[in-house]
Amino acid sequence: MTVQIAHDVLAADSTVVALAADRISPLDHKDTYPAVVLTKISVDPVNALDGWAGLDYSIVQVDAQATTYAAADQLAQACRAALQTAGHLALQSPSDTIEPFINLDGVYQVSNQFGVWSS
């Protein structure tokens, strides 16, 4: 559910779509860039004394990938702007690094993790 929330926010944002088109997907894409890859990192249920309170706090990683660092960074900034205006998502830990295992293919990745509240 949380990855779907992030996907829906990004897919509705005109700036993100202008940069990544329909290449916003969970876990993987078709090796066409630029693209946004969404990964659920964790889910923490909110519990009350009588059990689950019907609310989860999840961390979703948003990886902006492109064939240049500048394009990956531009896409990451567009994703961040879209998600931060959504209301129930909050930036947790930005990571402005190049992933070496990805860069072997000439692809750069800029990652941001967002906290997502969902029921």
Wavefront OBJ file of the C-alpha trace (Angstrom):
o trace
v 0.000 0.000 0.000
v 2.727 2.515 0.909
v 4.625 2.054 -2.344
v 1.327 2.540 -4.176
v 0.730 5.824 -2.317
v 4.153 7.133 -3.369
v 3.619 5.873 -6.926
v 0.249 7.595 -7.229
v 1.638 10.922 -5.981
v 4.593 10.777 -8.394
v 2.521 9.612 -11.379
v 0.150 12.555 -10.851
v 2.953 15.146 -10.775
v 3.510 16.835 -14.138
v 7.197 17.613 -13.491
v 8.030 14.012 -12.541
v 6.083 12.657 -15.531
v 7.836 15.127 -17.866
v 11.186 13.727 -16.716
v 10.435 10.006 -16.229
v 7.283 9.463 -18.336
v 5.637 6.234 -17.131
v 8.888 4.765 -15.757
v 7.816 4.932 -12.095
v 7.706 1.421 -10.708
v 8.248 -0.728 -7.636
v 11.583 -2.553 -7.407
v 12.511 -2.588 -11.101
v 11.928 -1.129 -14.535
v 12.829 -1.944 -18.125
v 16.374 -0.453 -18.213
v 15.163 2.743 -19.894
v 16.215 5.980 -18.269
v 15.446 8.271 -16.584
v 13.323 6.212 -14.205
v 12.059 6.145 -10.633
v 12.294 2.917 -8.621
v 10.268 2.584 -5.397
v 11.233 0.163 -2.615
v 9.497 -0.461 0.704
v 12.266 -0.450 3.334
v 10.232 -1.046 6.493
v 6.751 -1.064 8.004
v 6.179 -0.200 11.656
v 2.632 -0.823 12.893
v 1.275 1.652 15.409
v 0.046 -0.288 18.414
v -2.232 0.681 21.270
v -2.758 -1.197 24.521
v -5.396 -3.371 22.866
v -3.366 -4.131 19.700
v -2.852 -2.620 16.261
v -4.293 0.898 16.023
v -5.053 0.567 12.301
v -2.111 2.769 11.281
v 1.328 1.968 9.862
v 4.423 4.118 9.509
v 6.517 2.903 6.592
v 9.764 3.950 4.960
v 9.764 4.029 1.157
v 12.990 4.593 -0.767
v 12.666 6.617 -3.964
v 15.600 6.053 -6.347
v 15.941 8.480 -9.242
v 18.039 6.888 -11.986
v 19.423 8.464 -15.159
v 22.393 8.290 -17.512
v 23.951 11.472 -16.047
v 24.291 12.619 -12.465
v 22.646 15.951 -13.287
v 19.564 14.230 -14.730
v 19.310 11.836 -11.751
v 19.583 14.758 -9.334
v 16.965 16.791 -11.241
v 14.548 13.846 -11.146
v 15.238 13.245 -7.433
v 14.481 16.893 -6.669
v 11.221 16.692 -8.650
v 10.204 13.531 -6.753
v 11.065 15.153 -3.435
v 9.005 18.263 -4.242
v 6.000 16.159 -5.298
v 6.102 13.878 -2.264
v 6.667 16.632 0.277
v 3.538 18.465 -0.858
v 1.389 15.317 -0.548
v 0.780 15.826 3.164
v 1.214 12.341 4.634
v 4.771 11.744 3.370
v 7.884 13.229 4.982
v 11.514 13.182 3.870
v 13.559 11.040 6.256
v 17.047 10.668 4.814
v 18.293 12.076 1.538
v 21.319 10.348 0.028
v 23.123 12.298 -2.636
v 25.499 9.558 -3.730
v 26.271 7.571 -6.827
v 25.659 3.865 -6.385
v 28.792 2.096 -7.704
v 27.031 -1.138 -8.619
v 24.535 0.831 -10.711
v 27.127 3.169 -12.221
v 28.965 0.250 -13.833
v 26.332 0.425 -16.577
v 26.627 4.205 -16.880
v 23.581 4.835 -14.711
v 23.553 7.278 -11.794
v 21.183 7.017 -8.838
v 20.120 9.592 -6.261
v 18.089 8.184 -3.362
v 15.681 9.679 -0.852
v 13.767 7.856 1.870
v 10.305 9.031 2.883
v 8.152 8.211 5.882
v 4.605 7.329 4.863
v 1.580 7.146 7.168
v -1.132 4.764 5.989
v -4.049 2.779 7.313
l 1 2 3 4 5 6 7 8 9 10 11 12 13 14 15 16 17 18 19 20 21 22 23 24 25 26 27 28 29 30 31 32 33 34 35 36 37 38 39 40 41 42 43 44 45 46 47 48 49 50 51 52 53 54 55 56 57 58 59 60 61 62 63 64 65 66 67 68 69 70 71 72 73 74 75 76 77 78 79 80 81 82 83 84 85 86 87 88 89 90 91 92 93 94 95 96 97 98 99 100 101 102 103 104 105 106 107 108 109 110 111 112 113 114 115 116 117 118 119
